[in-house]
Structure formats: C-alpha cells, structure tokens
Amino acid sequence: ALTAAATSEMCYQPVRAESSKSHSCTSCGLQVSTFPYIYINGNMWHAKCDYVRKLGTPTDFAERMKHSIETRTAMVQEGKLLTEHVSFKYTFQDEVLGGGRFAWENYLGSHPTFQVCDVSRKHTHMDYWKETDFGQDPELLLAEFELRRELEALKKDPIHVYHRSHITDPATTLFEVLLLPGHMIKYASLHERLPSVKSWLWHHFPDGTNFWRERFARAHLLPQDDIQGFPHRVTSKDVIQVIQEAKQEVLAVQEEEHTVGRTRKSGTA
C-alpha cells in the first residue's frame, strides 16, 4: 500500500499541479500523520522538486534537527514548554521530537510550507492498511484510495480526538512541546521562517487560530502566503520571545482571575 500510494496517479496529480492552484500539494503518500511530529507513514512519498529543494541537503539534516531538538528540550527543562501530551502516549526523549533515525521521517514535513495530501480519506487509521489483505489484485487496493488534502479531512484526524479525550485543561495545550510552540521553534531553527497566516497548521492544531497565529502575526513573523518569500529570517530566539511573552500574558490573566475569585469569596463570607 505504501509504494502503490506514492506512485499512484491519484498522488501524482496534485503534486504536479502548479503551486498557486488550490488543489496543489507539495507531496503525497499513503497517509499523513501529525503526532508526535509531521510525517508520511512509511516515509514513501512523491513530492515537488522545488519543495524538496527548500528542505536542504539530507546529509546534514539529522545534525540540523539535533540543534532544533536541543532548543526545545531546554525549553522543557526550564519549564517554558510542557510535556502533557508526551506523558499520555510517549516517553519524553529525542525520538518524539524527531531525533536519531526518526530525523529521516521528519525530513519531508519539516518545512513550514508543507501541504497535507494523502490517499487515506476513506480509511484514516494505519491499522486498516496494515491488516487488510488485498491479495494479488492491485485494482482492489487502488479502489480504496481517495485523495484528501489540507482541511477537508483533518477534522477526523487523531490529533483532535486525542486533544478532546485526554486534555481537560486548555492551558496545558498552549505550551505543549509537541504542538504549535514546539513546531514554531523547529521551523525557525531549521528554515528561518514560519508558516504563513493562511497555513492549514493554525486550523489543525489546538490553539492555532484563537491564540498562536495572532501572537506570531503581531510580532511580524508570519508571511502572508506560502508562495512568496519573507523579507527577513526568523530565528529560534524570535519564536522563544513570543512564547515567553504569551506565557506571561496567560499567567497574568490567571492571577487576575484568582484575585477576582478570592474577592468574591471574601465578599460572601
């Protein structure tokens, strides 16, 4: 299924389309996953050449990824980012951030202009593809492929089910290392730019459209679209500053709410 998907006409068409077209994808494979990082399952894919050029040479990617991981790990150790999501399913270590051999799974989806595209609209869980026996008839397999791109299918993505089922305090998702804050540090560290204001990432991950996009845009760190370039490079330091200011803002609001609560209690005593 992995190879058949990557080499299928269904994957070829959106990748071949001009980047300016709404149905264009930077790459395509059997199934895209976004947790604990962004990758195509099996690491078998078809991609635009101009997109792959943005990723840089694969020979030094693991080393560049290592620097990104060190920055995010330091943020966790300093208490500036949380590991609430990590503790549910994964042990916090380099692998969940894309270290070691997992760096190669991160390579394709590591750029902020990555556009989601796969053929798993009918079957959104990898277990189906692993456990179903299609025999020797490729037509049976191809019949189960159905293209999904960007937001049209992400409503059913496990990240949202996971978020609703296991995180009861919204404050814990705001500064989760495996969610938007961690991804923004990764993008700045690897490519010195962030996703555009129109990116699917803000809609896909928790707290994107209602919190993080506004704050990074306010800091003038977001391009208007993925096609045009950005006038200046964005550093990890720029991203960390936004995260720290956001955390101070949240803590101030929480303190104010606690103060109001205490005042109300004392008034009714």
Residue, then its C-alpha position, 0 to 999 in steps of 0.5 A: a500500500l505504501t509504494a502503490a500510494a506514492t506512485s499512484e496517479m491519484c498522488y501524482q496529480p496534485v503534486r504536479a499541479e502548479s503551486s498557486k492552484s488550490h488543489s496543489c500539494t507539495s507531496c503525497g503518500l499513503q497517509v499523513s500523520t501529525f503526532p508526535y511530529i509531521y510525517i508520511n507513514g512509511n516515509m514513501w512519498h512523491a513530492k515537488c522538486d522545488y519543495v524538496r529543494k527548500l528542505g536542504t541537503p539530507t546529509d546534514f539534516a539529522e545534525r540540523m534537527k539535533h540543534s532544533i531538538e536541543t532548543r526545545t528540550a531546554m525549553v522543557q527543562e526550564g519549564k517554558l514548554l510542557t510535556e502533557h501530551v508526551s506523558f499520555k502516549y510517549t516517553f519524553q526523549d529525542e525520538v518524539l521530537g524527531g531525533g536519531r533515525f526518526a530525523w529521516e521521517n521528519y525530513l519531508g514535513s519539516h518545512p513550514t510550507f508543507q501541504v497535507c495530501d494523502v490517499s487515506r480519506k476513506h480509511t484514516h487509521m494505519d491499522y486498516w492498511k496494515e491488516t487488510d489483505f488485498g491479495q494479488d489484485p492491485e485494482l482492489l487496493l487502488a479502489e480504496f484510495e481517495l485523495r484528501r488534502e489540507l482541511e477537508a479531512l483533518k477534522k477526523d484526524p487523531i490529533h483532535v480526538y486525542h486533544r478532546s479525550h485526554i486534555t481537560d485543561p486548555a492551558t496545558t495545550l498552549f505550551e505543549v512541546l509537541l504542538l504549535p510552540g514546539h513546531m514554531i521553534k523547529y521551523a525557525s531553527l531549521h528554515e528561518r521562517l514560519p508558516s504563513v497566516k493562511s497555513w492549514l497548521w493554525h486550523h489543525f492544531p489546538d490553539g492555532t487560530n484563537f491564540w498562536r497565529e495572532r501572537f506570531a502575526r503581531a510580532h511580524l513573523l508570519p508571511q502572508d502566503d506560502i508562495q512568496g518569500f519573507p523579507h527577513r529570517v526568523t530565528s529560534k530566539d524570535v519564536i522563544q520571545v513570543i512564547q515567553e511573552a504569551k506565557q506571561e500574558v496567560l499567567a497574568v490573566q490567571e492571577e487576575e482571575h484568582t484575585v477576582g475569585r478570592t474577592r468574591k469569596s471574601g465578599t460572601a463570607 
